[in-house]
Amino acid sequence: MKKKIDNNNNNRNVNYNYYRHPARISLLLFLLTLTASMIVFSSFSSSSPLIFSSANAFHLAKHYVFVKQWGSLCKLKKLEGCNMNAPGAKAVGDGQFQRVHDLDFDQQEKYLYTLDRDNNRVQVFDKNGTFINKWGSKGTGDGQFFNPYGVDVDSAGNVWVVERNGDRVQKFDKDGNFLFKFGSLGAGEGQFNFPRMIAVDKDLKYMYVVDSNNNRIQKFDINGNFVMSWGGNGTGDGQFMVPVSVVTDNNGDIIVDERGNARVQKFDSNGKFLLKFGSEGSGDGQFSHVEHIAVDKYNNIYVNDPQSDKTGNHIPRVQKFSPDGKFITKFGSGNGTGNGQLIDPEHLAIDSNGYVYVSDRGNNNIQVFKPVDDIHP
């Protein structure tokens, strides 16, 4: 009697033996890995960028996206608090600005101190832009201001304000109570001619002031006593042509940008030249009209380059550099009033998560940008 063949079982045995072959097993594993990789790539290649999963990775970021903004531009919007009958339609309400300028966080990042330059006052916000406090008015008395230009909050929470037209520095506590002042108009030690910015070191020992029209950096002790200065008008290393901004990094080095030479220079705490980068132009790593600089906790350097170059082709932007001056990225889309667009970005502050707070005096607002990245080149 002929034995009946079970075709189903026979096919299963053939298929099983086929896939047990070592070469075919390797091929299957390769195809499975490739398929998984394509799925992952497809998910990361969507239009939505990949947000950093760790705040400690933001120093790698080459992309920044708009998060939020606050403030107002009275020339375009009739908002409550805008005095539309005043020259330039000034914004005088709480949380509004007339030429918003420098800004800095306290060490705990609880408060963001912001200079409202043409209203001659300091305004205080939380990180979300909620108004908290204000102080100051136009004048030459203690606690008054004549064109406040630069602000720095030291590690003890004290607030230092530089007055460009007042040629002095004032110190306040965190609530705006006046503590003391120093400086006067002149070219002598401890005198100023258009001072712009101040930086207090993290150890509360020394502070550094940009003495713009005297083309120098002056160093003081924490009580306002003159220690030393360096600079002089010129294009050489350690010389300046209209220095604008000064910051200290986490190594204690001093970083200065200068408008006339369209560059950034780095020094040690005693004024010894370390390095420089930048040149005039609108390309990556070049500058047209430098304003404020800031550093993050990894000592990356951010530079505001707001105004048009001689060709008129320059787009206002923020540029980011490595600690040794290598260009990393730029952001700020277009020249307009929309979210993420900049007209005249003046100053900036970086929080511990890498968020960049940019004051735009053209839009009279503060815009916040978040570091993100994706796998696109």
Rosetta blueprint (number, residue, H / E / L):
1 M L
2 K L
3 K L
4 K L
5 I L
6 D L
7 N H
8 N H
9 N H
10 N H
11 N H
12 R H
13 N H
14 V H
15 N H
16 Y H
17 N H
18 Y H
19 Y H
20 R H
21 H L
22 P H
23 A H
24 R H
25 I H
26 S H
27 L H
28 L H
29 L H
30 F H
31 L H
32 L H
33 T H
34 L H
35 T H
36 A H
37 S H
38 M H
39 I H
40 V H
41 F H
42 S H
43 S H
44 F H
45 S L
46 S L
47 S L
48 S L
49 P L
50 L E
51 I E
52 F L
53 S L
54 S L
55 A H
56 N H
57 A H
58 F H
59 H H
60 L H
61 A L
62 K L
63 H E
64 Y E
65 V E
66 F E
67 V E
68 K E
69 Q E
70 W E
71 G E
72 S L
73 L L
74 C L
75 K L
76 L L
77 K L
78 K L
79 L L
80 E L
81 G L
82 C E
83 N L
84 M L
85 N L
86 A L
87 P L
88 G L
89 A L
90 K L
91 A E
92 V L
93 G L
94 D L
95 G L
96 Q L
97 F L
98 Q L
99 R L
100 V E
101 H E
102 D E
103 L E
104 D E
105 F E
106 D L
107 Q L
108 Q L
109 E L
110 K L
111 Y L
112 L E
113 Y E
114 T E
115 L E
116 D E
117 R H
118 D H
119 N H
120 N L
121 R E
122 V E
123 Q E
124 V E
125 F E
126 D L
127 K L
128 N L
129 G L
130 T L
131 F E
132 I E
133 N E
134 K E
135 W E
136 G L
137 S L
138 K E
139 G L
140 T L
141 G L
142 D L
143 G L
144 Q L
145 F E
146 F L
147 N L
148 P E
149 Y E
150 G E
151 V E
152 D E
153 V E
154 D L
155 S L
156 A L
157 G L
158 N L
159 V E
160 W E
161 V E
162 V E
163 E E
164 R L
165 N L
166 G L
167 D L
168 R E
169 V E
170 Q E
171 K E
172 F E
173 D L
174 K L
175 D L
176 G L
177 N L
178 F E
179 L E
180 F E
181 K E
182 F E
183 G L
184 S L
185 L E
186 G L
187 A L
188 G L
189 E L
190 G L
191 Q L
192 F E
193 N L
194 F L
195 P E
196 R E
197 M E
198 I E
199 A E
200 V E
201 D L
202 K L
203 D L
204 L L
205 K L
206 Y E
207 M E
208 Y E
209 V E
210 V E
211 D E
212 S H
213 N H
214 N H
215 N L
216 R E
217 I E
218 Q E
219 K E
220 F E
221 D E
222 I L
223 N L
224 G L
225 N L
226 F E
227 V E
228 M E
229 S E
230 W E
231 G E
232 G L
233 N E
234 G L
235 T L
236 G L
237 D L
238 G L
239 Q L
240 F E
241 M L
242 V L
243 P E
244 V E
245 S E
246 V E
247 V E
248 T E
249 D L
250 N L
251 N L
252 G L
253 D L
254 I E
255 I E
256 V E
257 D E
258 E E
259 R L
260 G L
261 N L
262 A L
263 R E
264 V E
265 Q E
266 K E
267 F E
268 D L
269 S L
270 N L
271 G L
272 K L
273 F E
274 L E
275 L E
276 K E
277 F E
278 G L
279 S L
280 E E
281 G L
282 S L
283 G L
284 D L
285 G L
286 Q L
287 F E
288 S L
289 H L
290 V L
291 E L
292 H L
293 I E
294 A E
295 V E
296 D L
297 K L
298 Y L
299 N L
300 N L
301 I E
302 Y E
303 V E
304 N E
305 D E
306 P L
307 Q L
308 S L
309 D L
310 K L
311 T L
312 G L
313 N L
314 H L
315 I L
316 P L
317 R E
318 V E
319 Q E
320 K E
321 F E
322 S L
323 P L
324 D L
325 G L
326 K L
327 F E
328 I E
329 T E
330 K E
331 F E
332 G L
333 S L
334 G L
335 N L
336 G L
337 T L
338 G L
339 N L
340 G L
341 Q L
342 L L
343 I L
344 D L
345 P E
346 E E
347 H E
348 L E
349 A E
350 I E
351 D L
352 S L
353 N L
354 G L
355 Y L
356 V E
357 Y E
358 V E
359 S E
360 D E
361 R L
362 G L
363 N L
364 N L
365 N E
366 I E
367 Q E
368 V E
369 F E
370 K E
371 P E
372 V E
373 D E
374 D L
375 I L
376 H L
377 P L
